[in-house]
Amino acid sequence: MQRTKRQQKILEIIANKEIDTQEELCEELNKVNFKVTQATISRDVKELKLYKIAGMQKKYKYASLDVDDGINDRMTSLYKGCVLSINSSNNLILVKTLRGNGSTVGVFVDSLKINEIIGSVAGDDTLLIVVDKNENTPQVVAHLQEYLS
């Protein structure tokens, strides 16, 4: 029961404030009478599938992408707002993003569950996608571009 309430409070806090570290999240929870340690917050961040995206006041902030619910409007909006370009060569696709959003775009692409994608690696402002066969690359690129319009 305490864990559920604490995790609900975490989602509320990150929806209303830019929180960029687990320590800062721990402080915010302690302010509202949730006595927690950084280790507890680390587990909560993992269970809630929180990710860091570029912030307005701070360099990064935690965000919830609701990955278990599949693709939703929030994820699609984040994807549209983060992607700068999509290019490909052979079986590789390079997605350029705004600084700090490579992993956010990676989460979105993973949630699409495209069978032809065998893996991806996210950097700060880049997502590298590996496609199973060269001939499938144009189809995957087209699918990714659909979400940009």
N, C-alpha and C positions, 0 to 999 in steps of 0.2 A: 504494500500500500504506500509506504513512504517513498519507495523508488518511483512509482508511477506519478505521485504528486511532484516529486523533485524534477522528474523529466518533463512534466507538463510546465513547470515553472521555468525550466531551462528554455523551452520553446517560446514561452512568453517573453522572457528576458531578451533572447536574441532577435525576436521580432520587433522589439521596441528600442533596443540599444545596439550600438556597434561594439561587439565583444570580440577581441582578436586573440586572446590567450586563455588557456584553461585556468590559469591563476586568477585572471580578471573575472571569469565566470564563477569561480569559487568564492571570490570576495562578494560578488553580487548576491549569490545564494546565501552566504552567511549574513548579509544585511537583512534578509527576509526570513531569518531563523531556520535556515536549513544548514546544519553544521556538517560540512563536508570537507573532504580532503581532495587534493589534486588527483590522486589515484581514482577516487570515486568519479570525479568529473571525467577523467580519461575514459573510464568504462561507459559512462553515459553518452559521451560524444560518439563513441563507437556504436553503441546500441541504437542511438537516434540517427545514425548515418549523417552526422553533420559534416559539412564541408566548408572550406574557407573560400570566399569570393572577395573581389575588390570592394573596399568600403568607400564611403564618401569622405568621412572625417579621418578615418584610420586607413592604413594601407590595406588591411584585410579585416574581414569579419566572418563570424560563423553564420551559416545559413542551413536551413533544413530543406532538403529537396524531395522529401516524401517518395523515395525510390521504390518502396514496396507497393505503392499505389499505381505503379506504371507511369506512363507519360501524362503529365498534367499541364495545365495552362502556365503555371508558375515556372516549371522546368523549360517549357518551350520558349517562354518569354526571356528567361535567362540565357538560353542558347542563342536566340536571335540577337540579344544585346551584346553578347560576348564574341561572336564569331566575326572575324575580319575577312578571311578568305579561306577557300578550300582548293587545294591543288593536288594533282596526283602524278605518279610516275610508276609504271609497271604495276606492282601489287601494293604500292605504298600510297597513302593519302596523308597529306600534311594540312592540318587545320590550324590556322593562325588565329589567336584570340587576343583580346585585351589583356594587358599585363595582370597576372594573378588569377587568370581564369582557365588555364589549361586543364586543371583537374575537374573543374565544374563542367566543362564541355565533355570531358571524358566520362563523367557520371551519366550525363544525358545520352551520349552515344551508347554506352553500355546498356542503358535501360531500353534502348530500341531493340536489343536482342537480334541483331542482323546476323544471320547464319554465316554469311561469307566473311565476316570479320573474325580473325583468329586471335587478335590481341591488339592492345594499344598501350602507349606510354605517354603520360602527360608530363609536360614541363610547366614552367611558369606561364608562358604565353603561347604554347604550342601543344598540339595533340598529334602524335604520330600513330596512324592506324595501319595495321598489316592485314591485307585481304588474302584469302586463300589462293586465288588464281588471278593472273593478270587480266583475263577476260571479264572477271566479275567487278573489277575496279570501277568502270564507268557507271554501272548500276548502283553501286554503293554510294558513289559521289552524288548521283542524281537523288538518291533517297535522302542523303544528308542535306542537300540543297532545298528539298521540299519544305523543310522546317524553317527555312530562312525567309520564305515569302509570306 
